[in-house]
Amino acid sequence: MKKESNLKKQIKELKKTPKGQAILKLIGWLIFFFVLFLFCFIASFFTKNYNKSANIPVKEEQIEEISPVLTSSMLTEIKNNLVNYSYKYEITENNIKYIFEGTKTPDTDIGFKEGPNGTIKYYIDNTGTYQETTTDRIIINNLYEGLDINYLNIDYIINELNNIELILNKNHNCNNYFYEGLLNNLRYQVELKKDTKELIFINIIKDTNIYTLTFNGGVYE
């Protein structure tokens, strides 16, 4: 008579008690899931290799496409969405640095200016440009101190950008969309967020003069 193996003896012993039966059931489920995982892995492997050999694009390898040129329609959408936004303008002109930081709506422009003469708070509306003190608003005429205010005007800048072929720089070391172009010895750089296409900044560079305009706003679909 053939001798019963140790494994069969152990299985018989386990079947005699509820605890042993639970252990056997758990082992059975573990074997089932292992076989299922192995089957899915093999199926996935052969499917991927078949797609490659048949030149079928794999969905997970697809990359979101964006225009290699910053088009007029994209610029128009950015302009239309820049209604209420915050900003920070960092300007270096003739080796002098200025910073304007504030918020802009269709009716007001409120912020702080840092320059060679110190820091002031300003308020601009349709009645004029003012310096705000703790008690009053004083009208001023030299907020921008000879800076080219065209390059602080988003409408003017967008119109200028429409005359430039702004090309996507795929080799730029940032994680966003970075466009560059030249016009009349001026170099323009525009960066958009990769996930939302939100306008991050516009750089305008001529020789050593640099206007860096950073925005919180300007999403286009």
Helices and strands as residue ranges (DSSP letters): H 6-15, H 18-53, G 59-61, H 72-81, E 85-93, E 96-104, E 109-115, E 118-125, E 128-132, E 137-139, G 149-152, H 154-161, E 167-168, E 177-183, E 186-192, E 199-206, E 209-216
